[in-house]
Amino acid sequence: MRLAVAQPPCVPRDVAANARAHAAAVRAAGARVVVFPELSLTGYELEAPVVAEDDPRLAPLVEACAETGTLALAGAPVRGDHIGVLAVDAGAVVVAYRKMWLGGAESSRFVPGDRPAVLTVDGWRLGLAVCKDTGVPEHADRTAALGMDAYLAGVVEAARDTAVPEQRARRVTAAHGVWVAVASFAGATGGGYAETAGRSAIWTPDGVLADRAGTEAGGIARAVLRPGT
């Protein structure tokens, strides 16, 4: 299965513009599954309105997924005041996961999700995570208990914390022997992030870096997941 992590440019709170940027990334990625950063459809704007599954502004992303046969995993505030992962494909937009471990000021607006989530795509079981989840070993443990082949996360990290996603990814590969993919926000965004880390990446089950994007917005990293690797 072809997997990609993307870090598209983001316009604060402009879901329509960001959906178009996501659509462009889907077309450029050439992947079955494309993972996007935390709150990628709004930016890390903690007061941004909820994005409903039937929001017409998502149409460009749905169309791109239909054209390419892609499942996109995009970040947005979702109903119930959760930080969510929207699973977008040709058929529907659904809330696939709600962030369980909130960080910083997030708890002033958002409510934590109450359960891990695994999606099955072409026989691959994909565990979902958002940012701080990846720093809590219990999250990966509970997700792995559902059965997973890969652990996919969307994150926002400050530029000074570039090393954090890799440290966490390698811990998950060591503990669970699964692929790990991290889509990391690039460029400025809300919440005091004047500069974010970028460097979205994918690691093999034995902890080897498969591919990595740079620090600039618009980067994409890709890998082909094969059984037994």
C-alpha positions as CSV (number, residue, x, y, z in Angstrom):
1,M,0.0,0.0,0.0
2,R,1.3,3.5,-0.9
3,L,1.2,5.8,2.1
4,A,2.0,9.5,2.2
5,V,2.3,12.3,4.8
6,A,1.7,15.8,3.6
7,Q,2.2,19.3,5.1
8,P,0.2,21.6,2.9
9,P,0.2,25.4,3.2
10,C,-2.6,26.6,5.5
11,V,-4.7,29.7,5.6
12,P,-6.0,30.4,9.2
13,R,-9.6,29.3,9.5
14,D,-10.2,29.2,5.8
15,V,-11.5,25.7,5.3
16,A,-12.3,26.3,1.6
17,A,-8.7,27.3,0.8
18,N,-7.3,24.6,2.9
19,A,-9.5,21.9,1.3
20,R,-8.2,23.0,-2.1
21,A,-4.6,22.7,-0.8
22,H,-5.3,19.3,0.6
23,A,-6.8,18.3,-2.7
24,A,-3.6,19.4,-4.5
25,A,-1.5,17.4,-2.0
26,V,-3.7,14.3,-2.6
27,R,-3.2,14.6,-6.4
28,A,0.6,15.1,-6.0
29,A,1.1,12.3,-3.4
30,G,0.1,9.4,-5.6
31,A,-0.9,7.4,-2.6
32,R,-3.7,5.2,-1.3
33,V,-3.7,6.9,2.1
34,V,-2.5,10.5,2.7
35,V,-2.1,11.7,6.3
36,F,-2.4,15.5,7.2
37,P,-1.3,17.4,10.3
38,E,-3.4,18.2,13.4
39,L,-6.2,20.7,12.7
40,S,-4.9,20.9,9.1
41,L,-8.2,22.2,7.7
42,T,-8.3,25.2,10.0
43,G,-4.8,25.7,11.2
44,Y,-4.0,25.4,14.9
45,E,-6.7,27.9,15.7
46,L,-8.3,26.8,19.0
47,E,-11.4,28.9,18.5
48,A,-12.1,27.8,14.9
49,P,-15.6,26.6,14.3
50,V,-16.4,22.9,14.0
51,V,-16.1,21.4,10.5
52,A,-19.1,19.2,9.8
53,E,-18.8,16.1,7.8
54,D,-21.2,17.5,5.2
55,D,-19.5,20.9,4.9
56,P,-19.7,21.9,1.2
57,R,-16.2,23.5,1.5
58,L,-14.8,20.0,1.6
59,A,-16.0,19.2,-1.9
60,P,-12.6,19.8,-3.6
61,L,-10.9,17.3,-1.3
62,V,-13.7,14.7,-1.8
63,E,-13.4,15.1,-5.6
64,A,-9.6,14.7,-5.4
65,C,-10.0,11.5,-3.4
66,A,-12.6,10.2,-5.9
67,E,-10.3,10.9,-8.8
68,T,-7.2,9.2,-7.2
69,G,-8.8,6.5,-5.1
70,T,-7.2,8.0,-2.0
71,L,-8.3,8.0,1.6
72,A,-7.3,11.4,3.1
73,L,-7.0,11.7,6.9
74,A,-7.4,15.5,7.6
75,G,-7.4,17.3,10.9
76,A,-10.3,19.6,12.1
77,P,-12.4,20.6,15.1
78,V,-15.4,18.2,15.0
79,R,-18.8,17.9,16.7
80,G,-18.7,17.5,20.4
81,D,-15.8,20.0,20.6
82,H,-13.2,17.4,19.8
83,I,-9.9,17.6,17.9
84,G,-10.7,15.2,15.2
85,V,-9.5,13.2,12.2
86,L,-11.8,13.3,9.2
87,A,-11.5,10.3,6.9
88,V,-12.3,11.5,3.4
89,D,-12.8,9.4,0.3
90,A,-15.0,9.2,-2.7
91,G,-18.0,8.0,-0.8
92,A,-18.2,10.0,2.4
93,V,-16.6,12.2,5.1
94,V,-16.6,10.7,8.5
95,V,-15.1,11.4,11.9
96,A,-12.6,8.6,12.2
97,Y,-10.9,9.5,15.5
98,R,-11.1,12.1,18.3
99,K,-7.9,13.1,20.1
100,M,-7.6,11.4,23.5
101,W,-4.8,13.3,25.2
102,L,-5.1,17.1,25.0
103,G,-2.2,19.4,25.3
104,G,-1.6,23.0,26.5
105,A,-4.6,25.3,26.2
106,E,-6.6,22.7,24.2
107,S,-8.7,21.7,27.2
108,S,-10.1,25.2,27.5
109,R,-12.1,24.5,24.3
110,F,-11.9,20.8,23.5
111,V,-13.1,17.6,25.1
112,P,-10.9,14.4,24.9
113,G,-12.0,11.4,22.9
114,D,-12.7,8.3,24.9
115,R,-11.3,5.5,22.7
116,P,-8.6,4.6,20.2
117,A,-9.4,3.9,16.6
118,V,-8.1,1.7,13.9
119,L,-9.2,1.9,10.2
120,T,-8.8,-1.0,7.8
121,V,-7.7,-0.1,4.3
122,D,-7.0,-2.8,1.7
123,G,-6.3,-5.2,4.5
124,W,-4.0,-2.9,6.4
125,R,-5.0,-1.9,9.9
126,L,-4.2,1.7,10.5
127,G,-4.1,3.1,14.1
128,L,-4.9,6.8,14.4
129,A,-3.3,9.4,16.7
130,V,-3.1,13.2,17.1
131,C,0.0,15.0,18.4
132,K,0.2,14.6,22.2
133,D,-1.3,11.1,21.9
134,T,2.0,10.0,20.4
135,G,3.8,11.0,23.6
136,V,1.7,8.8,25.8
137,P,2.8,5.1,25.6
138,E,-0.7,4.1,26.8
139,H,-2.2,5.4,23.6
140,A,-0.1,3.3,21.3
141,D,-0.5,0.3,23.6
142,R,-4.3,0.6,23.5
143,T,-4.4,1.2,19.8
144,A,-2.1,-1.8,19.2
145,A,-4.4,-3.9,21.3
146,L,-7.0,-3.4,18.6
147,G,-4.6,-4.8,16.1
148,M,-2.6,-2.4,13.9
149,D,0.0,-2.6,11.1
150,A,0.8,1.1,11.1
151,Y,0.4,4.1,13.5
152,L,-0.6,7.3,11.7
153,A,-0.4,10.7,13.4
154,G,-1.0,14.3,12.6
155,V,0.9,16.8,14.7
156,V,1.8,20.4,15.3
157,E,5.3,20.9,16.7
158,A,7.4,24.1,17.2
159,A,10.5,24.4,15.0
160,R,12.6,24.0,18.2
161,D,11.0,20.6,18.8
162,T,11.9,19.0,15.5
163,A,13.4,15.9,17.2
164,V,10.2,15.1,19.2
165,P,8.2,13.3,16.5
166,E,11.1,11.1,15.6
167,Q,11.8,10.1,19.2
168,R,8.2,9.2,19.7
169,A,8.0,7.3,16.4
170,R,11.1,5.2,17.2
171,R,9.6,4.3,20.6
172,V,6.4,3.1,18.9
173,T,8.3,1.0,16.3
174,A,10.5,-0.5,19.1
175,A,7.4,-1.3,21.2
176,H,5.0,-2.6,18.6
177,G,7.0,-3.4,15.4
178,V,4.7,-1.3,13.1
179,W,5.1,1.3,10.5
180,V,4.8,4.9,11.9
181,A,3.8,7.9,9.8
182,V,3.8,11.5,11.1
183,A,2.3,14.4,9.2
184,S,3.8,17.5,10.8
185,F,2.5,21.0,10.3
186,A,4.8,23.4,8.3
187,G,4.7,27.2,8.3
188,A,3.2,29.6,10.9
189,T,-0.1,28.9,12.6
190,G,-2.1,29.9,15.6
191,G,-1.5,29.0,19.2
192,G,1.8,30.9,19.3
193,Y,3.4,28.8,16.6
194,A,5.3,31.4,14.6
195,E,7.3,28.6,13.0
196,T,6.5,24.9,13.0
197,A,8.7,22.0,12.5
198,G,7.5,20.4,9.2
199,R,9.7,17.3,8.4
200,S,6.8,14.9,8.0
201,A,8.2,11.4,7.9
202,I,7.5,7.7,7.7
203,W,9.5,5.0,9.5
204,T,9.6,1.2,8.9
205,P,8.6,-1.3,11.6
206,D,12.3,-1.7,12.5
207,G,12.7,2.1,13.0
208,V,14.5,2.9,9.8
209,L,13.5,6.3,8.2
210,A,11.8,5.5,4.9
211,D,11.2,9.1,3.7
212,R,11.1,12.6,5.1
213,A,9.8,16.0,3.8
214,G,11.7,19.3,4.5
215,T,10.6,22.1,6.7
216,E,8.7,24.1,4.0
217,A,5.0,24.0,3.6
218,G,3.9,21.8,0.7
219,G,6.3,19.0,1.4
220,I,5.3,15.3,1.0
221,A,7.0,12.1,2.1
222,R,6.0,8.7,0.7
223,A,6.6,5.0,1.4
224,V,5.2,1.7,0.1
225,L,4.0,-0.6,2.9
226,R,4.6,-4.2,2.2
227,P,3.6,-7.2,4.3
228,G,6.4,-8.7,6.4
229,T,8.5,-5.5,6.4
